[in-house]
Amino acid sequence: MAGKEERKKKLKSEKYDISTGVLKRKGKFCPKCGPGVFLAEHKDRYSCGKCGYMEKRK
């Protein structure tokens, strides 16, 4: 696959922070599906794989 940049694989464990002993969710949630469904982070947008919601990045 010459010419394509390598994709970084994001782990689910990177979406949470437990350094203070309290679980904190770092990612954005889908406003339609509710808490528990994270939005995927793309270069220019956030999108939900469950319902298809899309939001442009600023």
Distance bins in CASP14 RR format, pairs under 12 A and 6 or more apart:
PFRMAT RR
TARGET T0000
AUTHOR 0000-0000-0000
RMODE 2
METHOD distances of the structure
MODEL  1
1 7 0 0 0 0 0 1 0 0 0 0 0
5 43 0 0 0 0 0 1 0 0 0 0 0
7 42 0 0 0 0 0 1 0 0 0 0 0
7 43 0 0 0 0 0 1 0 0 0 0 0
8 14 0 0 0 0 0 1 0 0 0 0 0
8 41 0 0 0 0 0 1 0 0 0 0 0
10 26 0 0 0 0 0 1 0 0 0 0 0
10 27 0 0 0 0 0 1 0 0 0 0 0
10 38 0 0 0 0 0 1 0 0 0 0 0
10 40 0 0 0 0 1 0 0 0 0 0 0
10 41 1 0 0 1 0 0 0 0 0 0 0
10 42 0 0 0 0 0 1 0 0 0 0 0
12 25 0 0 0 0 0 1 0 0 0 0 0
12 26 0 0 0 0 0 1 0 0 0 0 0
12 27 0 0 0 0 0 1 0 0 0 0 0
12 36 0 0 0 0 0 1 0 0 0 0 0
12 38 0 0 0 0 1 0 0 0 0 0 0
13 23 0 0 0 0 0 1 0 0 0 0 0
13 25 0 0 0 0 0 1 0 0 0 0 0
13 26 0 0 0 0 0 1 0 0 0 0 0
14 25 0 0 0 0 0 1 0 0 0 0 0
14 26 1 0 0 1 0 0 0 0 0 0 0
14 27 0 0 0 0 1 0 0 0 0 0 0
14 38 0 0 0 0 0 1 0 0 0 0 0
14 41 0 0 0 0 0 1 0 0 0 0 0
15 23 0 0 0 0 0 1 0 0 0 0 0
15 24 0 0 0 0 1 0 0 0 0 0 0
15 25 1 0 0 1 0 0 0 0 0 0 0
15 26 1 0 1 0 0 0 0 0 0 0 0
15 27 1 0 1 0 0 0 0 0 0 0 0
15 28 0 0 0 0 1 0 0 0 0 0 0
15 29 0 0 0 0 0 1 0 0 0 0 0
15 36 0 0 0 0 0 1 0 0 0 0 0
15 37 0 0 0 0 0 1 0 0 0 0 0
15 38 1 0 0 1 0 0 0 0 0 0 0
15 39 0 0 0 0 0 1 0 0 0 0 0
15 40 0 0 0 0 0 1 0 0 0 0 0
15 41 0 0 0 0 1 0 0 0 0 0 0
16 22 0 0 0 0 0 1 0 0 0 0 0
16 23 1 0 0 1 0 0 0 0 0 0 0
16 24 1 0 0 1 0 0 0 0 0 0 0
16 25 1 0 1 0 0 0 0 0 0 0 0
16 26 1 0 0 1 0 0 0 0 0 0 0
16 27 0 0 0 0 1 0 0 0 0 0 0
16 36 0 0 0 0 0 1 0 0 0 0 0
16 38 0 0 0 0 0 1 0 0 0 0 0
17 23 1 0 0 1 0 0 0 0 0 0 0
17 24 1 0 1 0 0 0 0 0 0 0 0
17 25 0 0 0 0 1 0 0 0 0 0 0
17 26 1 0 1 0 0 0 0 0 0 0 0
17 27 0 0 0 0 0 1 0 0 0 0 0
18 24 1 0 0 1 0 0 0 0 0 0 0
18 25 0 0 0 0 0 1 0 0 0 0 0
18 26 0 0 0 0 0 1 0 0 0 0 0
19 26 0 0 0 0 0 1 0 0 0 0 0
25 34 0 0 0 0 0 1 0 0 0 0 0
25 35 1 0 0 1 0 0 0 0 0 0 0
25 36 1 0 0 1 0 0 0 0 0 0 0
25 37 0 0 0 0 0 1 0 0 0 0 0
25 38 1 0 0 1 0 0 0 0 0 0 0
25 39 0 0 0 0 0 1 0 0 0 0 0
26 38 0 0 0 0 1 0 0 0 0 0 0
26 39 0 0 0 0 0 1 0 0 0 0 0
26 41 0 0 0 0 0 1 0 0 0 0 0
27 35 0 0 0 0 0 1 0 0 0 0 0
27 36 0 0 0 0 0 1 0 0 0 0 0
27 37 0 0 0 0 0 1 0 0 0 0 0
27 38 1 0 1 0 0 0 0 0 0 0 0
27 39 1 0 0 1 0 0 0 0 0 0 0
27 40 0 0 0 0 0 1 0 0 0 0 0
27 41 1 0 0 1 0 0 0 0 0 0 0
27 46 0 0 0 0 1 0 0 0 0 0 0
28 34 0 0 0 0 0 1 0 0 0 0 0
28 35 0 0 0 0 0 1 0 0 0 0 0
28 36 0 0 0 0 0 1 0 0 0 0 0
28 37 0 0 0 0 0 1 0 0 0 0 0
28 38 1 0 0 1 0 0 0 0 0 0 0
28 39 1 0 1 0 0 0 0 0 0 0 0
28 40 0 0 0 0 1 0 0 0 0 0 0
28 41 0 0 0 0 1 0 0 0 0 0 0
28 45 0 0 0 0 0 1 0 0 0 0 0
28 46 1 0 1 0 0 0 0 0 0 0 0
28 47 0 0 0 0 0 1 0 0 0 0 0
28 48 0 0 0 0 1 0 0 0 0 0 0
28 53 0 0 0 0 0 1 0 0 0 0 0
28 55 0 0 0 0 1 0 0 0 0 0 0
28 57 0 0 0 0 0 1 0 0 0 0 0
29 35 1 0 1 0 0 0 0 0 0 0 0
29 36 1 0 0 1 0 0 0 0 0 0 0
29 37 1 0 0 1 0 0 0 0 0 0 0
29 38 1 0 0 1 0 0 0 0 0 0 0
29 39 1 0 0 1 0 0 0 0 0 0 0
29 40 0 0 0 0 0 1 0 0 0 0 0
29 46 0 0 0 0 0 1 0 0 0 0 0
29 48 0 0 0 0 1 0 0 0 0 0 0
29 50 0 0 0 0 0 1 0 0 0 0 0
29 51 0 0 0 0 0 1 0 0 0 0 0
29 53 0 0 0 0 0 1 0 0 0 0 0
29 55 0 0 0 0 0 1 0 0 0 0 0
30 36 0 0 0 0 1 0 0 0 0 0 0
30 37 1 0 1 0 0 0 0 0 0 0 0
30 38 1 0 0 1 0 0 0 0 0 0 0
30 39 1 0 1 0 0 0 0 0 0 0 0
30 40 0 0 0 0 1 0 0 0 0 0 0
30 46 0 0 0 0 1 0 0 0 0 0 0
30 47 0 0 0 0 1 0 0 0 0 0 0
30 48 1 0 1 0 0 0 0 0 0 0 0
30 49 0 0 0 0 1 0 0 0 0 0 0
30 50 1 0 0 1 0 0 0 0 0 0 0
30 51 1 0 0 1 0 0 0 0 0 0 0
30 52 0 0 0 0 1 0 0 0 0 0 0
30 53 1 0 1 0 0 0 0 0 0 0 0
30 54 0 0 0 0 0 1 0 0 0 0 0
30 55 0 0 0 0 1 0 0 0 0 0 0
31 37 0 0 0 0 1 0 0 0 0 0 0
31 39 0 0 0 0 1 0 0 0 0 0 0
31 46 0 0 0 0 0 1 0 0 0 0 0
31 48 0 0 0 0 1 0 0 0 0 0 0
31 51 0 0 0 0 1 0 0 0 0 0 0
31 52 0 0 0 0 0 1 0 0 0 0 0
31 53 1 0 0 1 0 0 0 0 0 0 0
31 54 0 0 0 0 0 1 0 0 0 0 0
31 55 0 0 0 0 1 0 0 0 0 0 0
32 39 0 0 0 0 0 1 0 0 0 0 0
32 47 0 0 0 0 0 1 0 0 0 0 0
32 48 1 0 0 1 0 0 0 0 0 0 0
32 49 0 0 0 0 0 1 0 0 0 0 0
32 50 0 0 0 0 1 0 0 0 0 0 0
32 51 1 0 1 0 0 0 0 0 0 0 0
32 52 0 0 0 0 1 0 0 0 0 0 0
32 53 1 0 1 0 0 0 0 0 0 0 0
32 54 0 0 0 0 0 1 0 0 0 0 0
32 55 0 0 0 0 0 1 0 0 0 0 0
33 39 0 0 0 0 1 0 0 0 0 0 0
33 47 0 0 0 0 0 1 0 0 0 0 0
33 48 1 0 0 1 0 0 0 0 0 0 0
33 49 0 0 0 0 1 0 0 0 0 0 0
33 50 1 0 1 0 0 0 0 0 0 0 0
33 51 1 0 1 0 0 0 0 0 0 0 0
33 52 0 0 0 0 1 0 0 0 0 0 0
33 53 1 0 0 1 0 0 0 0 0 0 0
34 48 0 0 0 0 1 0 0 0 0 0 0
34 50 0 0 0 0 1 0 0 0 0 0 0
34 51 0 0 0 0 1 0 0 0 0 0 0
34 53 0 0 0 0 0 1 0 0 0 0 0
36 48 0 0 0 0 0 1 0 0 0 0 0
36 50 0 0 0 0 1 0 0 0 0 0 0
37 46 0 0 0 0 0 1 0 0 0 0 0
37 47 0 0 0 0 0 1 0 0 0 0 0
37 48 1 0 0 1 0 0 0 0 0 0 0
37 49 0 0 0 0 1 0 0 0 0 0 0
37 50 1 0 1 0 0 0 0 0 0 0 0
37 51 0 0 0 0 1 0 0 0 0 0 0
37 52 0 0 0 0 0 1 0 0 0 0 0
37 53 0 0 0 0 1 0 0 0 0 0 0
38 46 0 0 0 0 1 0 0 0 0 0 0
38 47 0 0 0 0 0 1 0 0 0 0 0
38 48 0 0 0 0 1 0 0 0 0 0 0
38 49 0 0 0 0 1 0 0 0 0 0 0
38 50 0 0 0 0 1 0 0 0 0 0 0
38 53 0 0 0 0 0 1 0 0 0 0 0
39 45 0 0 0 0 1 0 0 0 0 0 0
39 46 1 0 1 0 0 0 0 0 0 0 0
39 47 1 0 0 1 0 0 0 0 0 0 0
39 48 1 0 1 0 0 0 0 0 0 0 0
39 49 0 0 0 0 1 0 0 0 0 0 0
39 50 0 0 0 0 1 0 0 0 0 0 0
39 51 0 0 0 0 0 1 0 0 0 0 0
39 52 0 0 0 0 1 0 0 0 0 0 0
39 53 1 0 0 1 0 0 0 0 0 0 0
39 54 0 0 0 0 1 0 0 0 0 0 0
39 55 1 0 0 1 0 0 0 0 0 0 0
39 56 0 0 0 0 0 1 0 0 0 0 0
39 57 0 0 0 0 0 1 0 0 0 0 0
40 46 1 0 0 1 0 0 0 0 0 0 0
40 47 1 0 1 0 0 0 0 0 0 0 0
40 48 1 0 0 1 0 0 0 0 0 0 0
40 49 1 0 0 1 0 0 0 0 0 0 0
40 50 0 0 0 0 0 1 0 0 0 0 0
40 52 0 0 0 0 0 1 0 0 0 0 0
40 53 0 0 0 0 0 1 0 0 0 0 0
40 54 0 0 0 0 1 0 0 0 0 0 0
40 55 0 0 0 0 0 1 0 0 0 0 0
40 57 0 0 0 0 0 1 0 0 0 0 0
41 47 0 0 0 0 1 0 0 0 0 0 0
41 48 0 0 0 0 0 1 0 0 0 0 0
41 55 0 0 0 0 0 1 0 0 0 0 0
41 57 0 0 0 0 1 0 0 0 0 0 0
42 48 0 0 0 0 0 1 0 0 0 0 0
42 49 0 0 0 0 0 1 0 0 0 0 0
42 54 0 0 0 0 1 0 0 0 0 0 0
42 55 0 0 0 0 0 1 0 0 0 0 0
42 56 0 0 0 0 1 0 0 0 0 0 0
42 57 1 0 0 1 0 0 0 0 0 0 0
43 56 0 0 0 0 0 1 0 0 0 0 0
43 57 1 0 0 1 0 0 0 0 0 0 0
44 54 0 0 0 0 0 1 0 0 0 0 0
44 55 0 0 0 0 0 1 0 0 0 0 0
44 56 1 0 0 1 0 0 0 0 0 0 0
44 57 1 0 1 0 0 0 0 0 0 0 0
44 58 0 0 0 0 0 1 0 0 0 0 0
45 52 0 0 0 0 0 1 0 0 0 0 0
45 53 0 0 0 0 0 1 0 0 0 0 0
45 54 1 0 1 0 0 0 0 0 0 0 0
45 55 1 0 0 1 0 0 0 0 0 0 0
45 56 1 0 1 0 0 0 0 0 0 0 0
45 57 1 0 1 0 0 0 0 0 0 0 0
45 58 0 0 0 0 0 1 0 0 0 0 0
46 52 0 0 0 0 0 1 0 0 0 0 0
46 53 0 0 0 0 1 0 0 0 0 0 0
46 54 1 0 0 1 0 0 0 0 0 0 0
46 55 1 0 1 0 0 0 0 0 0 0 0
46 56 0 0 0 0 1 0 0 0 0 0 0
46 57 1 0 0 1 0 0 0 0 0 0 0
46 58 0 0 0 0 0 1 0 0 0 0 0
47 53 1 0 0 1 0 0 0 0 0 0 0
47 54 1 0 1 0 0 0 0 0 0 0 0
47 55 1 0 0 1 0 0 0 0 0 0 0
47 56 0 0 0 0 0 1 0 0 0 0 0
47 57 0 0 0 0 0 1 0 0 0 0 0
48 54 1 0 0 1 0 0 0 0 0 0 0
48 55 0 0 0 0 1 0 0 0 0 0 0
END
